[in-house]
Amino acid sequence: MVKIGEFSKMFDTSIDTIRFYVESGLLLPEKVHNQRIFDTKCVSDMRLIQKYKDMKFTIADIKKIFSLKRLTGFIGYHGEYYLGMLSGKRDELVNEMNNITNSIETIDREMQVYTKLSQKKAKKNFFGIPLPFISYLACPFCGENLFLDKASIEDNKIMNGDLSCSCGYHAAILEGIIVVGDRETKKEDDVDLDEVFRDIYTDDNAEELEKAFRSHDWYMRRIEFDKLDGKLILRWGTGEGVLLRYFIENLKSFRNSFYVATDNRYALLKRVKETMEKITDDGVNVVFVVAEYDEIPLKRESADMIIDTFSSTDMIFEKGINGLERIAQYLKKGGLWYGGYLYFEKPIPMSMYKHNENMNKLTLEYLEEQFSGFSKKNSSKIAEFKFDTDKSLGFKADVNAGYWMYYGEKK
């Protein structure tokens, strides 16, 4: 005869689980001086519980079996009833096993498809700087054309080379990516790519990914893709490229269009490029550029469309800089701007100002003012929620926030 602690150790089970079995009437220990004492009968019952759990019976089913056994001993038709319960559970498990087998076969087929896709060589499709794109390049400081030197060209795409301006501006083309600034620093960018991509696809981020897709879907429904032939689309802040393929999928038939994917992290953008090369058909012109927002080597008023998925928000939040005005210089008059922004509803708690003085620039009123140079076509709040400051900023503040989508034309 043992107490509950020793009994739980005998079966490698928690004390809470043993208490649950006692409260459910499955275990019937005696109570001596306010302590439960477990005897050999309890040991036998516990072994039965484990056996029936191995058979995948629910606790409710096990309680029914225990009651039947204790009251009838499975004698006569009671035994037939018990046999019927076992037969029914077996049929249920066989059906479940068949469903699982079908699911595994479906998974195997899907794995075969994507294994072949992931092993597909990028020789037939690789991204470099298309030769016609050179005409769009310019110094972001003085606006003059850039000179190309020491270029290596493959299939009419520049894979390596130097870009320079008479004013002293310099950029490089490395493995088909335009890299602005210290190329060695950019190459050795301290980014744990596996960790970045693992963090994206976690249960905790499922809701954020859903909101991100909703924002992407919002402007995708408003873009007239049949009018993008021969156009230049500038994506400000490509990030992990989670939604990139959904856009360029629509550019397959437009051989004269350019999609410029920018970010300020070399290692991350290189990973995105390599992924896109495996899943994108040859002929889609995607130009990858590693640069800060004010150093993108594009001619002013060269872009027909700019897509800004929360990069403006990040710029304001992290640096207090409104990058919209500086990025908008690349957009043609009559060009279209699609963007998504995080905003906070007033009044914003003072505690948030103390931690980030840029919070007043992340209100809906402020964001709308920034688009005074645009003719608004459409805007919408697609999500409203409580901003988790404790998680993101390290302090507690109860504030309403949301995502605001914008679509306008430059005047």
N, C-alpha and C positions, 0 to 999 in steps of 0.2 A: 504494500500500500504506500503510495507516494503522494506528495503535494503537487500542485499544478505546475510549478516551475520545473521539477524533475520530470514530470509526465510530458511536458512539451519538448524537453530535450530528447526524450526517448524516441520521439517521432519527428524530430527536426522541424518542429512547427512552432509558430509564435504563440505566446500566452493568449493574445487577443483572439486568435483562431480557436484555441481550445475553449475559451469563454463563450465564443459564438456557438460552438457545437453543444455546449452545456445549455445555453439559453434556448437553443432550437430543440432540445430534448433528445438529441442524438447520443450524448454522453450523460450518464446518470450517476455521478459521484455522490458519495455520502458527505454530509456536512458535519464536521466535528469541531466544536469550539470556533465557529464562524470560519472554518477553513475547509475547502473541498479536498476530499481524500479519494484518490483514484485507485481502484482495485483491479484484479485480473479481468473482471467483466468489462471494465472500461477499456482495458487493453485490447480485448477481443473486439469490442465495438469500434474502437479507433482503427483497427486493422480493416474492418469491414467498410468503414467510411472511406478509407484510402483506396480500397479495392473498387468500390462503386464510383469513386471519382475518376479512377483510371479507366473505367468503362464509359466515362463521359456523362454519367447521370448528374442531374442538377441536385442541389440540396433539397428542394421540394420533393423530387423523386425519391431521394435517399430516405427522407423522413417517412414517406409513404411505405417504402420497403421495410423499414425498421418497425413501423407500427404493425404491418402485416405479419412479419416474422415473430414479433413479441406476442401478438395476440393469438395467432393460429399455428405457428410453427410450420407454415406452408403445407398444412395437411389438406388432402382432398382437393376440392376445386380451388382452394386458396393457392395451392401449389401451381395449378394450371394458370391462375391469374398472374402469379409471379413469373412463370415461364413466358406468358404473353408479354409482360413488361420487358423481359430480356430480349425476346424476339423483336419487339417493336423498336427497342433501342438499337439492336443490330441492324435492322432495315434502315433506320435513320442514319447510322454511321456509314453503311454501305452507300447510301444515296449521297451522303456528304463526301465520301471518298471519291465517288464518281465525279461529283462536281469539282472537287479539288483536282482530280486528274485532268479534267477538261480545262480547268484554269491553268494548270501547269503547262499543258500542251499549247494553250494560247500564248502564254508567256514565252515558251520556247520559240514559237514561230516569230513572235515580236522581237525577241533577242536576236534571232538569226538575221532579220531584216536590218536591225540597227547595228549589229556587229559588222555586217557587210558595209553599211554606210560609214561606220567609224573607221573602217580599214581602207576605205576608198582613198586612193592616192590623189594628191592635189595637183599632179602634173598637168592635167587637162584644164584645171581651173585654179589660178592663183591670182591674188590681188597685188598689183603694183600701181605705179602712177601712170595712167594712160598718157601717151604722148600728146593727144589733143588737150589734155587738162593743163598742160604747161601754160597755155594762154590765160588761164584764170589766176595764176600765181602772181603775187605782188608783195612787196615789203609792207608789213603792217604799220610801219612807222612813217615812211616817206611816201609810200604809194607807188614807188617805181617798180618796173619789171625786175624779176629775179633772173640771175645768170645761172645756168646749169653747167657743171663741170664734173669731170671724172665719172661720167655716167656709164653704168652697165645696163643694157637693155635686152629684154627677153620678150618675144612675142608682142612687140610694140608697147611694152610696159617698162618703165624705169624701176629697177630693183635697188640700185645703189647709186649714190652720187652726192654732189655738194651743191647747195643753193646759196647764192650770196647777192648782196646789194651793194652798190657803190657807197651807201651811207654807213656800211659796217655791219648791217644785219646779216646773220648767217643761220642756215638750217641745213639739215642733212637728210638724205633718203637712205634708210637702213632697212634692208629686207622688205622693200616695198612699202615702207611707212615713212612719211615725212615727220622728222623729229626736230623740234625747235629747242634750242638751249644746249646744255652740256650733254652730249650724246652718251658719254660714259656713265654719268649720273642717271640718265634716263634708262640705260640698259640695266643698270644694277639696282633699279627701283626696288625698294624693300617691300615687296608685296607677296604675301603667302597666298598664291592663287588658289590652291586646293581649299584653303580655309575660307577664302572669299566665296567660292562657289558652294561650299558646304553650308555656309551661313545663310545663303540665299534661300535654299530649299529646306528649311526647317519648319516644323509645325508652328513655331512661334511666329514665323514670317508669312504663314499662309494667308492671313488676312491682308497683310501689306502687299503681297504679290497680287492678290485679287483686286485691290484698289489700284495698283499700278496698271494692271491689264485693263481695268475699266477706264482709266484715264487714257490709255493708249487707244482703246476701242472707240472712245469718244471722238478723237480727231480723225481716226482712220475712216470713220463713217462719213466724215465731211470732206475728205480729200478727194478730188476728182482725178483719179489716177490716169484716166484716158487722156488727160491734158498735160501729162508730165514728160512727153517725149521731147528731148532736147533741152530739158531743164536741169538746173543745179539745185540740189536739196542739201542744206547744211544742218546736220544734227549736232546741236550743242550739248556736249556731255553724254557720251555713249555709254559710259559705265560698264557694267558686266555684259551688255549686249543681249540681255534676256529677251527684249522685244524687237531687236534689230531685224531678225529674219522675217518677221511678219510684214515689215515694210518693204524690204528689198525683194520679197517674193512677188510683189506687184510691179516690179520694174523689169521683169524678165524680158518683156517684148520691146523694151526701149533701150536700144544699143547706144543712143546718143545722149542719154541722161547720166548725170553724175550724182552719187550719194556720198557726201563728205562726212565721215564719222570722226568726231573729235573727242579727245580726252587728254588729261594732263599726266596720265600714268602709262609709261611705255609698256611695262610688262603685262599690264592688264589688257591694253588695246591689242598687243601682239597676240595674246591668247584668244581674244575675240576674233581677230583676223584669221587665225589658224582654224578656228571652229567654223567660221563662215565659209572658208575655202572648201571644207568637206561637204557642206550641205547646200551650197549655192551653185546654180548652173553657170556655166561659162557664158560670158557676154554681159553680165551685170557689172557696171562700173562703180565699185565702191572704193573710195579713196580714204585711207586712214591717216589722221594727222594727230601727232602728240604735241600739244602746245597749251599754254595758258590762254584764257579767254581773250586777252588783248594782244596776243602774238600770233594769231592764226594768219598764215601767209596767203590770204585771198584778196583779190581786188575788191575795192569798195563797190557796193551795189552790183555784185555779181551773182548773188543767190536769188533764185526765184521763190524759194521757200525756206523757212527756218523752223526747226522743231526743237522745242525746249521743254524736255520732260523733267521739271523740278531743278534744273541746273541754276536758274535764277534764284530760286529759294535757297539753295545751298550757298550761293555766292553772297547773298544778303546775310544769311544766318551766320556763316563762318567768318566773313571778312567785312561785313557792313557795306559792301559795294553793290550798287545797282548795275549789273552787267548788261541790262537790256539795251541801254542807250549805245553802249560800245559794240555790242553784237549786232544791233539793228543797222549799223553802218554798212554791213555786208549785204543787206537786203535791198533789192531793187525797189524803186517806186512802183507801187502796184503789186509788190511781192507779198506773199502770205506768211503769216506767223501763227504757229500752233504751239500752245504751251500748257503746262500743268503746274500749279503752284500750291504750296502749303500756306494757309493763312490762319490767323488767330482772330477771334472775335473780341471786340472791346467790351468791357474794360479788361486790359491785360494786367494780372496781378503784379504788384511792385516787386515781388520776390523774383519774378522772371527778368525784370529790367536789371536787377542787381547782378544776375548771372550772365546776362547778354543784353547789352545796350542797344542791339539792333532789332529787338523784338517789335518796336513801334513801326518798323518798316515791313513787317510781315502781317499787316492788316489788309483786309479786302479793299478798303478805301485807298490805301497807299498803292497797292498793286494796280488798281484800275486807273489811278492817276498817271502811272508810268506809260500807259498806252494812249496818251493824248495824241500822239503822232500817228495813230492808226484809226481806220474806220472799222468799228466793231461789227463783225458779222454775226457772232454768236458767243455766248459765254454761259457757263453753267456750274453750279455747285454739285459735284457728283458724290460727295461723301462728307458726313459730319460726324465727329467723334470727340471723345475726351482725350486731350493730349497727355500722354504719360510722361510727365516731366521727371518723375522719380527714376524712370528707366533711362531716359535719353539725356537728361541734363544733370542728374545727381541730386535733385532737390524736389520737394513736393509742392505742387501748385495745381489747383483745379481750374482748368481753362478749356473752353470750347475751341475746337479747331476744325478744319475741313480742307478739302481739295477743290480748287477752283480751276476750271478749264477755260481757255481763251482761244478765239479764232478771229483774226483781224487782218486787214489789208493796210500796208504802209501807204500813207498819203503822199 
